[in-house]
Amino acid sequence: MSDQFSELDNLTSEQVALFKEQAKNKGREKLRTRALSAEAILTTVIAEGDSWFDYLPGTDIIDCLRNNHDLVIENNAKAGDTLENMVYGTGINKRFERVSPSIDIVLKRIGELKPKVFLFSGGGNDVAGEEFESYLNHKSSGLPVLREKFVSDMINNVFRKYFEDLVAKVAAVSPKTHVVLHGYGRTAPTGEGVDVLFFTFAGPWLRPALARKGIFDPAEQRNAVFTMINKFNDMLGGLAQRHGNVHFVDLRELIDPDRDWVNELHLKNSAFARVAQRIHEVIQVL
C-alpha cells in the first residue's frame, strides 16, 4: 500500500527537530494573530496525553495535526504520563502530600475556552513496562498466558471508570465539548526501545516482561499483546456508544504491527501522520 507520508520516515534527527519546531511556531503564531472571537476559540483544540502526543525522538500526532492539517492546539501532553495521573493526579511532594494535578490546568482551560474538541491519548503507560508482568502468568505454571480475569477487571472496570470520570470532568466545565479518544494499534513485542545516539533511554516495555515469565514463543507473545490491545479498544468503543459527546478513533486496521512501529510503543513518522489524518477527519465532522 502506498503511503503519502512515507517521506517522513527519511527525516534526519535535525529535520525532525525542525518539523516539531515548525509545528509549535504555527500554533503560537495563530494564537498571536487571531482575534479571540467565539469562532476562533471554538476552533482551538485542547489536548492532553502521553508520548503519542509528545514524542521527542520523532514526530507525533500533535506535530502532524499542526503541520499537515493547520490545527491550533493547546497541548498539555507529557511523554510517559499515565491515565491514572492524567485523570486524578498521583504526584506527591517530599512530605508525601498531594500536589496540584495537571488535570486542574487542563479543565480550567476547557472551562475558559469551551472548545468544540478535547483530544485525549492515554492508557498505554498504565499497562506497558513493569506493570505488564502483572497481566501474565508464568509459562511453567501451566496456566494461560494472560490472567484473563485480571485483564478484564483492569480494562473493563478500572480503566473504564477512569475514562468515565474524565468525560464527566470535561462535561462539568464545558457540556458541549466533544471528547475524541484514540485506541492503540496492535504492536509486536520486538524488544525495541527508544534509541537516541546509540543509547536506549526508554523501553523496551513488552518483551522483557514476557521473557521473565518464560513466554518465548513468538505466536504466544503476539497473541497476549494483541488480545490486550483489542480489549482496550473494545472498552473505548463501548464508552463512545454510551456517550454522545465521546468519539473513539479505532486505529487497529490503519497500523501494521510489523511495518509501522519504530519501537514497541511508538510509530514511525509516516504512521503517526496517517493517524493524525484519521483523527483530523473526525474533528472536521465535529
N, C-alpha and C positions, 0 to 999 in steps of 0.2 A: 504494500500500500504506500503510495507516495505521500510525503509529509511536507506541507508548505512551510513548516518551521524547521526543517532538517538542518538548515544552515546555522541555526543557533548552537548546534552541537559542536561546531568547529570554532567557536569563540575561544580566544585565549583568555587567561585569567585577567589580563588588563582590559580586554574588551568586555568581559562580564562585568567588571567593576564600572566601566563607563556606561553600560546598559542600565545598571542599577542606579547610578547617579543621575542619569537622564530621566529615569522614571521618577525619582524623588523630586528633581527640579521641576518636572512638568506639573506635579501636584502643587508644589509651593507657588509656582508662577500663576497657576489658575486661581488658587485661593487669594493671591495678592490682587489680581487684576479683575476678578469677577465681583460685581456688586452682590452683597449678601441679600439678594431678593429671595422671595419664597421659592421660586423655581430653582435658583442656584443651590439653595440649601437642600432641597428635595433630591437634587441630582448628585449630592455628595454621598458617597458610601462610607460607612464606618465599618472597620474590620478589626477582628480580634482573632488570635490564633497561635499556631505553633510554627515549626520551621517550613511548612508548606507555604506560609505567608512571609517567612523571614529566614531565607536560606542564604547564608553568606558565601559559601564557595561557588555557587551557581546562581542562575536566575530563579525566581519563584513565581507563584501565581500573581501576587500583587504587582511585581515588576511588569509582568506581561499584560495585566489588565490596564496598567497606567500607560505603557508604551504602545501596545498594539491596539488598544481599544479606547484610549483617550479618556479614561475614567478618573474622576477626582476621588481619592480615597484617603481617609484618615486612618492610618494603620497603627494598631496598638499591639501587633503580634510580637512574640518573643520566641526564638528557637528553643526547643526543649521544654516549653511550657506544657503543663498537664491540664486535662479537662477539669479535674477537681480544683486546681488552683485558680483557673480562669473563671470558674463559676462561683466559688466560695471564698477563695483566698486561703492559702496554707502557710504563709510566711509568718515567722516569729522573730523577735529581736533577741539579744543576748540574755535578757531576763525571762525568756520564754513567754513573752507577751505578744499577742496578736498585733501585726502591723496592718495598716490600711491596705486592703487588696486592690489590685489594678482594676477589678470589675467596677469599683466605685467610680473611677475616672471614666471608664467606657460608658457606663449607664448615665453619668452626668452629661456627657456629650450627646448621647442619643436623646436624652430629655430636652437638651437645648436646641438641637437641630431638627429633631423629629424627621430623620431621613426616611426615604422610601425603603432603603435596604440596609440591613445589618448582615455582614458577611462573616461567617464563623468557620474556623478549622480547628478541630480538636479531637482527642481520644487516642491517637497513636502512642503517645508517650505514657499513657496510663497502662498500656499493655506491654510494649516492647521494652527490651533491656532485662534487668534482673527480675522485673515483675513477671516476665513471660514464663519463668520457671514454675510459678505457682499455678499455671494453667495446664501443666504437663505432669503425667505420671512417668515414673522411671520404667524404661523398657524391660528391665529384669523383673519387674513386679508382675508381669503378665496382664496388667490392667490395660485398658485402651490408652492410646497416646494422649488424648485430651481428657481432662477431667470435665466431662460434659455438663454435669450439674453445676459445677463451679463456674464454667464458662457462661452457661445460660443465666445464672444468677447475677453475675457481674455485668453482663451486657444488657440483659432484658429487665433487670431490676435496678441495679446501682447506676450504671451509665445512663439508662433511660431517665431515671429520676434527675440526674444531673442536667440533662438536656431539657427536661420538662421545667426545671427550676430556672434555667437560663431563659427559656421562652417566656416564662411568667415574669421574670425581672424586666425583660425588654418591654413586654406589653404594659407593665405597670407605669413606665415612664413615657412610652410612645405607642399607644394602642394600634396605630395604623402602619407601623414599621414592619416590613416583611423580613423574616429571618431566613437567610439562604445558607444551607449546610451542605458540605460535600462529604462523601464517604471516601475511603481509600481504595486504590486499585489492588489487585492481587499481586503480591510480591514474592519472589523466590528467595528462600533463606540461603544466600550465596556466601555469607561470611564477609561481605564487603562493608567497610565503614567509610567515614568521611576522611579522605586523604587530601592534605594540602602540603605541598613542598616535600613529598615523600614521607610525611608523618601522618599517622592516623590519630586524629584527636577526638573522634566520636564514633561510637559503634565498634564492631557490628552489634546488632540488637537482637537477632533471632537465632542464628545458627549456634552461638555459644551455649544458649540455654538448652537447645535440642541435644547438643553433644554431651553436656553434663548429665542429661537424663538418659544417655545411652541410645538416643534415637539417631541413627546414622543413615538409614535407608532414605535416599532422595525422595522417593514417592511418599513415604510416610511424613517426611519433613514438610513437603509441599502441601499435602493434604491437611495437616494440622494448621498451618498458617492460612491456607485458603479458606478453611472452614471458619476460622475465627473472623477473618475479613468479611466473609459472606454474612455471618450472624450480625456483625456490627452494622453492615449496610442495611440488612433487613430491619434492624431496630430503627435506624434513621428513617427508612421508608415508611414504617408504621407510624412514627412520630409525625411525619408530614401528612399522613392521611387523617390524623386526629386533629390537626390544627390547620385552619385555612390560611394562616399567615406564615406557615413554615414550608419551605421548599427544599427538597432533597435532590442533590445532583449526584446521580449514580455514575461512577467513573469506571466500573469494572470492565465494560466492553470497550472502553476508549483506551485503556492502558494495557499494553502487552507485558506479561510478567517476566519475559525473558529478554526483551529488547529495549524497554523504555525506562529502565532503572539504572542510575549511576551507582547506587549502593542499596542496602536493604530497605531504607526508609525514604529515599529521595529520588525524584525523577530526573531524567535528562532534561536539558533546557527545552528541547523540542516538545517533550511530553508535557512539561509544565505549561508551555504555550498553548497546546491543544486543550488542556484542562481549563485554562483561562478563557479560551474561546467558548467552550461549552457553558461555563459559568456566566459569561457575558451574555450569551443568548437568553439565559434565564432572567438575568437582571433587566434586559431590554424589554421583555414582556411585562415586567412589573412597572 
